[in-house]
Amino acid sequence: MAGTVEELEARLDRGDWLLPGEVAKLLGIDRTTVIRAYLNPDPPKIRYRHRAGAGSYRECHPEDVRAELAKRRHVHGES
């Protein structure tokens, strides 16, 4: 897992898929909140895929993560 928010944003810019814990760090929320509120609803608020290999970890779609990040950074009252 990348260390800083800046590194995670650079990975998003490259189109990398992120793990729920990495998404949580970017959004400033808990990992379980990402899973419960964004990945588990039907349909999910953030699209995901299962990583190949043992564990079947979920990876979050970079475009959806970017959109959620933009929503959190939007200043209300501005267009």
PDB file of N, CA, C and O in Angstrom:
ATOM      1  N   MET A   1       0.847  -1.178   0.000  1.00  0.00           N
ATOM      2  CA  MET A   1       0.000   0.000   0.000  1.00  0.00           C
ATOM      3  C   MET A   1       0.892   1.240   0.000  1.00  0.00           C
ATOM      4  O   MET A   1       1.880   1.290   0.732  1.00  0.00           O
ATOM      5  N   ALA A   2       0.554   2.234  -0.811  1.00  0.00           N
ATOM      6  CA  ALA A   2       1.326   3.472  -0.893  1.00  0.00           C
ATOM      7  C   ALA A   2       1.192   4.255   0.402  1.00  0.00           C
ATOM      8  O   ALA A   2       0.201   4.127   1.121  1.00  0.00           O
ATOM      9  N   GLY A   3       2.207   5.070   0.691  1.00  0.00           N
ATOM     10  CA  GLY A   3       2.238   5.767   1.959  1.00  0.00           C
ATOM     11  C   GLY A   3       1.438   7.047   2.038  1.00  0.00           C
ATOM     12  O   GLY A   3       0.710   7.252   3.010  1.00  0.00           O
ATOM     13  N   THR A   4       1.550   7.930   1.030  1.00  0.00           N
ATOM     14  CA  THR A   4       0.949   9.248   1.163  1.00  0.00           C
ATOM     15  C   THR A   4      -0.236   9.431   0.222  1.00  0.00           C
ATOM     16  O   THR A   4      -0.403   8.699  -0.754  1.00  0.00           O
ATOM     17  N   VAL A   5      -1.037  10.414   0.542  1.00  0.00           N
ATOM     18  CA  VAL A   5      -2.173  10.758  -0.313  1.00  0.00           C
ATOM     19  C   VAL A   5      -1.669  11.170  -1.697  1.00  0.00           C
ATOM     20  O   VAL A   5      -2.279  10.830  -2.711  1.00  0.00           O
ATOM     21  N   GLU A   6      -0.566  11.895  -1.733  1.00  0.00           N
ATOM     22  CA  GLU A   6      -0.001  12.339  -3.013  1.00  0.00           C
ATOM     23  C   GLU A   6       0.392  11.144  -3.881  1.00  0.00           C
ATOM     24  O   GLU A   6       0.153  11.147  -5.088  1.00  0.00           O
ATOM     25  N   GLU A   7       0.989  10.128  -3.271  1.00  0.00           N
ATOM     26  CA  GLU A   7       1.359   8.923  -4.022  1.00  0.00           C
ATOM     27  C   GLU A   7       0.122   8.195  -4.540  1.00  0.00           C
ATOM     28  O   GLU A   7       0.115   7.697  -5.666  1.00  0.00           O
ATOM     29  N   LEU A   8      -0.909   8.136  -3.725  1.00  0.00           N
ATOM     30  CA  LEU A   8      -2.144   7.488  -4.146  1.00  0.00           C
ATOM     31  C   LEU A   8      -2.796   8.251  -5.295  1.00  0.00           C
ATOM     32  O   LEU A   8      -3.301   7.641  -6.237  1.00  0.00           O
ATOM     33  N   GLU A   9      -2.788   9.581  -5.222  1.00  0.00           N
ATOM     34  CA  GLU A   9      -3.353  10.378  -6.313  1.00  0.00           C
ATOM     35  C   GLU A   9      -2.552  10.201  -7.595  1.00  0.00           C
ATOM     36  O   GLU A   9      -3.128  10.175  -8.683  1.00  0.00           O
ATOM     37  N   ALA A  10      -1.232  10.080  -7.482  1.00  0.00           N
ATOM     38  CA  ALA A  10      -0.393   9.833  -8.660  1.00  0.00           C
ATOM     39  C   ALA A  10      -0.750   8.488  -9.283  1.00  0.00           C
ATOM     40  O   ALA A  10      -0.783   8.359 -10.507  1.00  0.00           O
ATOM     41  N   ARG A  11      -1.015   7.491  -8.451  1.00  0.00           N
ATOM     42  CA  ARG A  11      -1.428   6.186  -8.963  1.00  0.00           C
ATOM     43  C   ARG A  11      -2.784   6.276  -9.670  1.00  0.00           C
ATOM     44  O   ARG A  11      -2.987   5.639 -10.704  1.00  0.00           O
ATOM     45  N   LEU A  12      -3.706   7.062  -9.119  1.00  0.00           N
ATOM     46  CA  LEU A  12      -4.994   7.264  -9.781  1.00  0.00           C
ATOM     47  C   LEU A  12      -4.793   7.916 -11.147  1.00  0.00           C
ATOM     48  O   LEU A  12      -5.439   7.537 -12.124  1.00  0.00           O
ATOM     49  N   ASP A  13      -3.898   8.892 -11.208  1.00  0.00           N
ATOM     50  CA  ASP A  13      -3.603   9.574 -12.478  1.00  0.00           C
ATOM     51  C   ASP A  13      -3.083   8.591 -13.526  1.00  0.00           C
ATOM     52  O   ASP A  13      -3.309   8.773 -14.723  1.00  0.00           O
ATOM     53  N   ARG A  14      -2.392   7.561 -13.074  1.00  0.00           N
ATOM     54  CA  ARG A  14      -1.876   6.533 -13.992  1.00  0.00           C
ATOM     55  C   ARG A  14      -2.946   5.497 -14.346  1.00  0.00           C
ATOM     56  O   ARG A  14      -2.738   4.656 -15.220  1.00  0.00           O
ATOM     57  N   GLY A  15      -4.090   5.565 -13.664  1.00  0.00           N
ATOM     58  CA  GLY A  15      -5.163   4.614 -13.933  1.00  0.00           C
ATOM     59  C   GLY A  15      -5.075   3.350 -13.108  1.00  0.00           C
ATOM     60  O   GLY A  15      -5.711   2.351 -13.444  1.00  0.00           O
ATOM     61  N   ASP A  16      -4.291   3.370 -12.023  1.00  0.00           N
ATOM     62  CA  ASP A  16      -4.180   2.194 -11.151  1.00  0.00           C
ATOM     63  C   ASP A  16      -5.467   1.979 -10.361  1.00  0.00           C
ATOM     64  O   ASP A  16      -6.116   2.934  -9.935  1.00  0.00           O
ATOM     65  N   TRP A  17      -5.822   0.721 -10.172  1.00  0.00           N
ATOM     66  CA  TRP A  17      -6.943   0.345  -9.312  1.00  0.00           C
ATOM     67  C   TRP A  17      -6.422   0.291  -7.877  1.00  0.00           C
ATOM     68  O   TRP A  17      -5.328  -0.220  -7.636  1.00  0.00           O
ATOM     69  N   LEU A  18      -7.192   0.813  -6.923  1.00  0.00           N
ATOM     70  CA  LEU A  18      -6.749   0.899  -5.534  1.00  0.00           C
ATOM     71  C   LEU A  18      -7.515  -0.065  -4.637  1.00  0.00           C
ATOM     72  O   LEU A  18      -8.669  -0.406  -4.901  1.00  0.00           O
ATOM     73  N   LEU A  19      -6.850  -0.494  -3.575  1.00  0.00           N
ATOM     74  CA  LEU A  19      -7.484  -1.329  -2.556  1.00  0.00           C
ATOM     75  C   LEU A  19      -8.390  -0.469  -1.668  1.00  0.00           C
ATOM     76  O   LEU A  19      -8.172   0.738  -1.568  1.00  0.00           O
ATOM     77  N   PRO A  20      -9.387  -1.057  -1.031  1.00  0.00           N
ATOM     78  CA  PRO A  20     -10.287  -0.278  -0.174  1.00  0.00           C
ATOM     79  C   PRO A  20      -9.559   0.543   0.901  1.00  0.00           C
ATOM     80  O   PRO A  20      -9.974   1.663   1.198  1.00  0.00           O
ATOM     81  N   GLY A  21      -8.503   0.016   1.475  1.00  0.00           N
ATOM     82  CA  GLY A  21      -7.755   0.778   2.479  1.00  0.00           C
ATOM     83  C   GLY A  21      -7.092   2.018   1.897  1.00  0.00           C
ATOM     84  O   GLY A  21      -6.976   3.043   2.570  1.00  0.00           O
ATOM     85  N   GLU A  22      -6.661   1.921   0.654  1.00  0.00           N
ATOM     86  CA  GLU A  22      -6.049   3.070  -0.023  1.00  0.00           C
ATOM     87  C   GLU A  22      -7.109   4.117  -0.360  1.00  0.00           C
ATOM     88  O   GLU A  22      -6.871   5.318  -0.236  1.00  0.00           O
ATOM     89  N   VAL A  23      -8.275   3.650  -0.784  1.00  0.00           N
ATOM     90  CA  VAL A  23      -9.392   4.557  -1.062  1.00  0.00           C
ATOM     91  C   VAL A  23      -9.791   5.274   0.231  1.00  0.00           C
ATOM     92  O   VAL A  23     -10.050   6.477   0.225  1.00  0.00           O
ATOM     93  N   ALA A  24      -9.837   4.539   1.319  1.00  0.00           N
ATOM     94  CA  ALA A  24     -10.187   5.119   2.620  1.00  0.00           C
ATOM     95  C   ALA A  24      -9.227   6.236   2.992  1.00  0.00           C
ATOM     96  O   ALA A  24      -9.647   7.284   3.482  1.00  0.00           O
ATOM     97  N   LYS A  25      -7.954   6.019   2.765  1.00  0.00           N
ATOM     98  CA  LYS A  25      -6.952   7.037   3.085  1.00  0.00           C
ATOM     99  C   LYS A  25      -7.184   8.295   2.253  1.00  0.00           C
ATOM    100  O   LYS A  25      -7.108   9.409   2.771  1.00  0.00           O
ATOM    101  N   LEU A  26      -7.468   8.116   0.963  1.00  0.00           N
ATOM    102  CA  LEU A  26      -7.732   9.266   0.091  1.00  0.00           C
ATOM    103  C   LEU A  26      -8.970  10.035   0.519  1.00  0.00           C
ATOM    104  O   LEU A  26      -8.967  11.266   0.522  1.00  0.00           O
ATOM    105  N   LEU A  27     -10.032   9.319   0.879  1.00  0.00           N
ATOM    106  CA  LEU A  27     -11.298   9.956   1.230  1.00  0.00           C
ATOM    107  C   LEU A  27     -11.355  10.419   2.679  1.00  0.00           C
ATOM    108  O   LEU A  27     -12.267  11.154   3.060  1.00  0.00           O
ATOM    109  N   GLY A  28     -10.392   9.997   3.486  1.00  0.00           N
ATOM    110  CA  GLY A  28     -10.365  10.393   4.893  1.00  0.00           C
ATOM    111  C   GLY A  28     -11.423   9.690   5.723  1.00  0.00           C
ATOM    112  O   GLY A  28     -11.980  10.265   6.659  1.00  0.00           O
ATOM    113  N   ILE A  29     -11.698   8.425   5.366  1.00  0.00           N
ATOM    114  CA  ILE A  29     -12.684   7.633   6.093  1.00  0.00           C
ATOM    115  C   ILE A  29     -12.078   6.273   6.439  1.00  0.00           C
ATOM    116  O   ILE A  29     -10.953   5.971   6.042  1.00  0.00           O
ATOM    117  N   ASP A  30     -12.819   5.466   7.171  1.00  0.00           N
ATOM    118  CA  ASP A  30     -12.350   4.151   7.577  1.00  0.00           C
ATOM    119  C   ASP A  30     -12.531   3.139   6.441  1.00  0.00           C
ATOM    120  O   ASP A  30     -13.457   3.257   5.639  1.00  0.00           O
ATOM    121  N   ARG A  31     -11.659   2.165   6.379  1.00  0.00           N
ATOM    122  CA  ARG A  31     -11.708   1.115   5.365  1.00  0.00           C
ATOM    123  C   ARG A  31     -13.041   0.369   5.372  1.00  0.00           C
ATOM    124  O   ARG A  31     -13.584   0.045   4.315  1.00  0.00           O
ATOM    125  N   THR A  32     -13.560   0.101   6.560  1.00  0.00           N
ATOM    126  CA  THR A  32     -14.841  -0.611   6.636  1.00  0.00           C
ATOM    127  C   THR A  32     -15.985   0.232   6.069  1.00  0.00           C
ATOM    128  O   THR A  32     -16.956  -0.316   5.547  1.00  0.00           O
ATOM    129  N   THR A  33     -15.879   1.543   6.167  1.00  0.00           N
ATOM    130  CA  THR A  33     -16.884   2.426   5.579  1.00  0.00           C
ATOM    131  C   THR A  33     -16.840   2.336   4.057  1.00  0.00           C
ATOM    132  O   THR A  33     -17.885   2.331   3.405  1.00  0.00           O
ATOM    133  N   VAL A  34     -15.647   2.266   3.493  1.00  0.00           N
ATOM    134  CA  VAL A  34     -15.518   2.104   2.038  1.00  0.00           C
ATOM    135  C   VAL A  34     -16.220   0.826   1.609  1.00  0.00           C
ATOM    136  O   VAL A  34     -16.983   0.822   0.643  1.00  0.00           O
ATOM    137  N   ILE A  35     -15.964  -0.247   2.322  1.00  0.00           N
ATOM    138  CA  ILE A  35     -16.558  -1.530   1.958  1.00  0.00           C
ATOM    139  C   ILE A  35     -18.069  -1.500   2.132  1.00  0.00           C
ATOM    140  O   ILE A  35     -18.810  -1.883   1.226  1.00  0.00           O
ATOM    141  N   ARG A  36     -18.525  -1.049   3.290  1.00  0.00           N
ATOM    142  CA  ARG A  36     -19.959  -1.053   3.601  1.00  0.00           C
ATOM    143  C   ARG A  36     -20.752  -0.066   2.746  1.00  0.00           C
ATOM    144  O   ARG A  36     -21.808  -0.414   2.219  1.00  0.00           O
ATOM    145  N   ALA A  37     -20.253   1.160   2.604  1.00  0.00           N
ATOM    146  CA  ALA A  37     -21.030   2.218   1.953  1.00  0.00           C
ATOM    147  C   ALA A  37     -20.799   2.328   0.444  1.00  0.00           C
ATOM    148  O   ALA A  37     -21.674   2.795  -0.285  1.00  0.00           O
ATOM    149  N   TYR A  38     -19.628   1.901  -0.025  1.00  0.00           N
ATOM    150  CA  TYR A  38     -19.306   2.104  -1.436  1.00  0.00           C
ATOM    151  C   TYR A  38     -19.240   0.811  -2.256  1.00  0.00           C
ATOM    152  O   TYR A  38     -19.589   0.818  -3.436  1.00  0.00           O
ATOM    153  N   LEU A  39     -18.805  -0.281  -1.660  1.00  0.00           N
ATOM    154  CA  LEU A  39     -18.621  -1.513  -2.428  1.00  0.00           C
ATOM    155  C   LEU A  39     -19.767  -2.512  -2.261  1.00  0.00           C
ATOM    156  O   LEU A  39     -20.091  -3.234  -3.205  1.00  0.00           O
ATOM    157  N   ASN A  40     -20.378  -2.567  -1.093  1.00  0.00           N
ATOM    158  CA  ASN A  40     -21.403  -3.576  -0.831  1.00  0.00           C
ATOM    159  C   ASN A  40     -22.799  -3.257  -1.371  1.00  0.00           C
ATOM    160  O   ASN A  40     -23.551  -4.191  -1.649  1.00  0.00           O
ATOM    161  N   PRO A  41     -23.188  -1.971  -1.536  1.00  0.00           N
ATOM    162  CA  PRO A  41     -24.537  -1.720  -2.062  1.00  0.00           C
ATOM    163  C   PRO A  41     -24.710  -2.339  -3.452  1.00  0.00           C
ATOM    164  O   PRO A  41     -23.739  -2.586  -4.166  1.00  0.00           O
ATOM    165  N   ASP A  42     -25.975  -2.581  -3.816  1.00  0.00           N
ATOM    166  CA  ASP A  42     -26.264  -3.141  -5.133  1.00  0.00           C
ATOM    167  C   ASP A  42     -27.117  -2.145  -5.900  1.00  0.00           C
ATOM    168  O   ASP A  42     -28.294  -2.009  -5.569  1.00  0.00           O
ATOM    169  N   PRO A  43     -26.608  -1.443  -6.897  1.00  0.00           N
ATOM    170  CA  PRO A  43     -25.254  -1.545  -7.433  1.00  0.00           C
ATOM    171  C   PRO A  43     -24.253  -0.783  -6.554  1.00  0.00           C
ATOM    172  O   PRO A  43     -24.638   0.119  -5.810  1.00  0.00           O
ATOM    173  N   PRO A  44     -22.979  -1.149  -6.643  1.00  0.00           N
ATOM    174  CA  PRO A  44     -21.968  -0.465  -5.829  1.00  0.00           C
ATOM    175  C   PRO A  44     -21.776   0.989  -6.269  1.00  0.00           C
ATOM    176  O   PRO A  44     -21.920   1.314  -7.448  1.00  0.00           O
ATOM    177  N   LYS A  45     -21.450   1.855  -5.314  1.00  0.00           N
ATOM    178  CA  LYS A  45     -21.182   3.262  -5.632  1.00  0.00           C
ATOM    179  C   LYS A  45     -19.804   3.418  -6.271  1.00  0.00           C
ATOM    180  O   LYS A  45     -19.574   4.351  -7.041  1.00  0.00           O
ATOM    181  N   ILE A  46     -18.900   2.512  -5.953  1.00  0.00           N
ATOM    182  CA  ILE A  46     -17.591   2.457  -6.601  1.00  0.00           C
ATOM    183  C   ILE A  46     -17.470   1.065  -7.216  1.00  0.00           C
ATOM    184  O   ILE A  46     -17.556   0.057  -6.515  1.00  0.00           O
ATOM    185  N   ARG A  47     -17.271   1.023  -8.531  1.00  0.00           N
ATOM    186  CA  ARG A  47     -17.110  -0.273  -9.195  1.00  0.00           C
ATOM    187  C   ARG A  47     -15.807  -0.919  -8.717  1.00  0.00           C
ATOM    188  O   ARG A  47     -14.853  -0.230  -8.357  1.00  0.00           O
ATOM    189  N   TYR A  48     -15.788  -2.227  -8.720  1.00  0.00           N
ATOM    190  CA  TYR A  48     -14.598  -2.947  -8.279  1.00  0.00           C
ATOM    191  C   TYR A  48     -14.439  -4.230  -9.064  1.00  0.00           C
ATOM    192  O   TYR A  48     -15.353  -4.695  -9.745  1.00  0.00           O
ATOM    193  N   ARG A  49     -13.246  -4.783  -8.945  1.00  0.00           N
ATOM    194  CA  ARG A  49     -12.957  -6.098  -9.518  1.00  0.00           C
ATOM    195  C   ARG A  49     -12.228  -6.893  -8.446  1.00  0.00           C
ATOM    196  O   ARG A  49     -11.694  -6.326  -7.492  1.00  0.00           O
ATOM    197  N   HIS A  50     -12.210  -8.198  -8.608  1.00  0.00           N
ATOM    198  CA  HIS A  50     -11.474  -9.045  -7.675  1.00  0.00           C
ATOM    199  C   HIS A  50     -10.077  -9.265  -8.226  1.00  0.00           C
ATOM    200  O   HIS A  50      -9.903  -9.619  -9.392  1.00  0.00           O
ATOM    201  N   ARG A  51      -9.090  -9.052  -7.381  1.00  0.00           N
ATOM    202  CA  ARG A  51      -7.700  -9.271  -7.758  1.00  0.00           C
ATOM    203  C   ARG A  51      -7.463 -10.767  -7.916  1.00  0.00           C
ATOM    204  O   ARG A  51      -7.942 -11.572  -7.116  1.00  0.00           O
ATOM    205  N   ALA A  52      -6.732 -11.122  -8.939  1.00  0.00           N
ATOM    206  CA  ALA A  52      -6.414 -12.536  -9.159  1.00  0.00           C
ATOM    207  C   ALA A  52      -5.519 -13.048  -8.037  1.00  0.00           C
ATOM    208  O   ALA A  52      -4.714 -12.303  -7.477  1.00  0.00           O
ATOM    209  N   GLY A  53      -5.670 -14.317  -7.720  1.00  0.00           N
ATOM    210  CA  GLY A  53      -4.813 -14.940  -6.721  1.00  0.00           C
ATOM    211  C   GLY A  53      -5.540 -15.188  -5.417  1.00  0.00           C
ATOM    212  O   GLY A  53      -6.751 -14.999  -5.299  1.00  0.00           O
ATOM    213  N   ALA A  54      -4.773 -15.612  -4.461  1.00  0.00           N
ATOM    214  CA  ALA A  54      -5.318 -15.970  -3.155  1.00  0.00           C
ATOM    215  C   ALA A  54      -5.926 -14.750  -2.469  1.00  0.00           C
ATOM    216  O   ALA A  54      -5.388 -13.645  -2.550  1.00  0.00           O
ATOM    217  N   GLY A  55      -7.020 -14.957  -1.812  1.00  0.00           N
ATOM    218  CA  GLY A  55      -7.641 -13.882  -1.049  1.00  0.00           C
ATOM    219  C   GLY A  55      -8.742 -13.152  -1.788  1.00  0.00           C
ATOM    220  O   GLY A  55      -9.661 -12.626  -1.161  1.00  0.00           O
ATOM    221  N   SER A  56      -8.670 -13.110  -3.097  1.00  0.00           N
ATOM    222  CA  SER A  56      -9.695 -12.454  -3.903  1.00  0.00           C
ATOM    223  C   SER A  56      -9.992 -11.039  -3.397  1.00  0.00           C
ATOM    224  O   SER A  56     -11.151 -10.667  -3.215  1.00  0.00           O
ATOM    225  N   TYR A  57      -8.940 -10.263  -3.173  1.00  0.00           N
ATOM    226  CA  TYR A  57      -9.100  -8.887  -2.715  1.00  0.00           C
ATOM    227  C   TYR A  57      -9.812  -8.049  -3.758  1.00  0.00           C
ATOM    228  O   TYR A  57      -9.671  -8.284  -4.958  1.00  0.00           O
ATOM    229  N   ARG A  58     -10.582  -7.067  -3.296  1.00  0.00           N
ATOM    230  CA  ARG A  58     -11.257  -6.158  -4.218  1.00  0.00           C
ATOM    231  C   ARG A  58     -10.347  -4.975  -4.534  1.00  0.00           C
ATOM    232  O   ARG A  58      -9.612  -4.489  -3.674  1.00  0.00           O
ATOM    233  N   GLU A  59     -10.411  -4.525  -5.778  1.00  0.00           N
ATOM    234  CA  GLU A  59      -9.703  -3.331  -6.218  1.00  0.00           C
ATOM    235  C   GLU A  59     -10.736  -2.367  -6.780  1.00  0.00           C
ATOM    236  O   GLU A  59     -11.635  -2.772  -7.518  1.00  0.00           O
ATOM    237  N   CYS A  60     -10.610  -1.092  -6.431  1.00  0.00           N
ATOM    238  CA  CYS A  60     -11.599  -0.080  -6.782  1.00  0.00           C
ATOM    239  C   CYS A  60     -11.245   0.629  -8.078  1.00  0.00           C
ATOM    240  O   CYS A  60     -10.084   0.951  -8.330  1.00  0.00           O
ATOM    241  N   HIS A  61     -12.266   0.868  -8.898  1.00  0.00           N
ATOM    242  CA  HIS A  61     -12.108   1.498 -10.203  1.00  0.00           C
ATOM    243  C   HIS A  61     -11.594   2.936 -10.035  1.00  0.00           C
ATOM    244  O   HIS A  61     -12.186   3.716  -9.289  1.00  0.00           O
ATOM    245  N   PRO A  62     -10.508   3.288 -10.716  1.00  0.00           N
ATOM    246  CA  PRO A  62      -9.909   4.619 -10.528  1.00  0.00           C
ATOM    247  C   PRO A  62     -10.836   5.788 -10.884  1.00  0.00           C
ATOM    248  O   PRO A  62     -10.797   6.818 -10.211  1.00  0.00           O
ATOM    249  N   GLU A  63     -11.658   5.655 -11.913  1.00  0.00           N
ATOM    250  CA  GLU A  63     -12.561   6.754 -12.282  1.00  0.00           C
ATOM    251  C   GLU A  63     -13.589   7.013 -11.185  1.00  0.00           C
ATOM    252  O   GLU A  63     -13.901   8.165 -10.881  1.00  0.00           O
ATOM    253  N   ASP A  64     -14.110   5.954 -10.598  1.00  0.00           N
ATOM    254  CA  ASP A  64     -15.103   6.107  -9.537  1.00  0.00           C
ATOM    255  C   ASP A  64     -14.474   6.703  -8.276  1.00  0.00           C
ATOM    256  O   ASP A  64     -15.091   7.516  -7.588  1.00  0.00           O
ATOM    257  N   VAL A  65     -13.246   6.291  -7.985  1.00  0.00           N
ATOM    258  CA  VAL A  65     -12.550   6.846  -6.818  1.00  0.00           C
ATOM    259  C   VAL A  65     -12.308   8.339  -7.039  1.00  0.00           C
ATOM    260  O   VAL A  65     -12.510   9.143  -6.129  1.00  0.00           O
ATOM    261  N   ARG A  66     -11.878   8.707  -8.243  1.00  0.00           N
ATOM    262  CA  ARG A  66     -11.663  10.126  -8.587  1.00  0.00           C
ATOM    263  C   ARG A  66     -12.942  10.934  -8.401  1.00  0.00           C
ATOM    264  O   ARG A  66     -12.913  12.037  -7.854  1.00  0.00           O
ATOM    265  N   ALA A  67     -14.065  10.382  -8.857  1.00  0.00           N
ATOM    266  CA  ALA A  67     -15.348  11.084  -8.737  1.00  0.00           C
ATOM    267  C   ALA A  67     -15.717  11.298  -7.272  1.00  0.00           C
ATOM    268  O   ALA A  67     -16.167  12.383  -6.905  1.00  0.00           O
ATOM    269  N   GLU A  68     -15.535  10.285  -6.434  1.00  0.00           N
ATOM    270  CA  GLU A  68     -15.840  10.426  -5.001  1.00  0.00           C
ATOM    271  C   GLU A  68     -14.910  11.439  -4.342  1.00  0.00           C
ATOM    272  O   GLU A  68     -15.335  12.214  -3.486  1.00  0.00           O
ATOM    273  N   LEU A  69     -13.656  11.430  -4.738  1.00  0.00           N
ATOM    274  CA  LEU A  69     -12.687  12.388  -4.199  1.00  0.00           C
ATOM    275  C   LEU A  69     -13.090  13.805  -4.583  1.00  0.00           C
ATOM    276  O   LEU A  69     -13.007  14.713  -3.755  1.00  0.00           O
ATOM    277  N   ALA A  70     -13.525  14.012  -5.824  1.00  0.00           N
ATOM    278  CA  ALA A  70     -13.963  15.335  -6.276  1.00  0.00           C
ATOM    279  C   ALA A  70     -15.182  15.803  -5.491  1.00  0.00           C
ATOM    280  O   ALA A  70     -15.279  16.981  -5.144  1.00  0.00           O
ATOM    281  N   LYS A  71     -16.124  14.883  -5.203  1.00  0.00           N
ATOM    282  CA  LYS A  71     -17.303  15.240  -4.414  1.00  0.00           C
ATOM    283  C   LYS A  71     -16.906  15.712  -3.025  1.00  0.00           C
ATOM    284  O   LYS A  71     -17.470  16.677  -2.508  1.00  0.00           O
ATOM    285  N   ARG A  72     -15.948  15.045  -2.429  1.00  0.00           N
ATOM    286  CA  ARG A  72     -15.522  15.406  -1.071  1.00  0.00           C
ATOM    287  C   ARG A  72     -14.778  16.730  -1.037  1.00  0.00           C
ATOM    288  O   ARG A  72     -14.777  17.419  -0.016  1.00  0.00           O
ATOM    289  N   ARG A  73     -14.149  17.088  -2.143  1.00  0.00           N
ATOM    290  CA  ARG A  73     -13.361  18.326  -2.192  1.00  0.00           C
ATOM    291  C   ARG A  73     -14.162  19.511  -2.705  1.00  0.00           C
ATOM    292  O   ARG A  73     -13.687  20.646  -2.664  1.00  0.00           O
ATOM    293  N   HIS A  74     -15.387  19.255  -3.194  1.00  0.00           N
ATOM    294  CA  HIS A  74     -16.219  20.339  -3.721  1.00  0.00           C
ATOM    295  C   HIS A  74     -16.577  21.316  -2.608  1.00  0.00           C
ATOM    296  O   HIS A  74     -16.996  20.914  -1.523  1.00  0.00           O
ATOM    297  N   VAL A  75     -16.410  22.584  -2.888  1.00  0.00           N
ATOM    298  CA  VAL A  75     -16.793  23.615  -1.941  1.00  0.00           C
ATOM    299  C   VAL A  75     -18.230  24.013  -2.267  1.00  0.00           C
ATOM    300  O   VAL A  75     -18.508  24.525  -3.352  1.00  0.00           O
ATOM    301  N   HIS A  76     -19.130  23.778  -1.335  1.00  0.00           N
ATOM    302  CA  HIS A  76     -20.545  24.070  -1.551  1.00  0.00           C
ATOM    303  C   HIS A  76     -20.756  25.580  -1.605  1.00  0.00           C
ATOM    304  O   HIS A  76     -20.161  26.336  -0.836  1.00  0.00           O
ATOM    305  N   GLY A  77     -21.601  25.993  -2.515  1.00  0.00           N
ATOM    306  CA  GLY A  77     -21.845  27.409  -2.710  1.00  0.00           C
ATOM    307  C   GLY A  77     -21.084  27.953  -3.905  1.00  0.00           C
ATOM    308  O   GLY A  77     -21.344  29.069  -4.356  1.00  0.00           O
ATOM    309  N   GLU A  78     -20.137  27.161  -4.425  1.00  0.00           N
ATOM    310  CA  GLU A  78     -19.403  27.538  -5.631  1.00  0.00           C
ATOM    311  C   GLU A  78     -19.915  26.683  -6.770  1.00  0.00           C
ATOM    312  O   GLU A  78     -20.391  25.570  -6.545  1.00  0.00           O
ATOM    313  N   SER A  79     -19.821  27.193  -8.003  1.00  0.00           N
ATOM    314  CA  SER A  79     -20.291  26.394  -9.135  1.00  0.00           C
ATOM    315  C   SER A  79     -19.236  25.485  -9.664  1.00  0.00           C
ATOM    316  O   SER A  79     -19.479  24.747 -10.618  1.00  0.00           O
TER     317      SER A  79
END
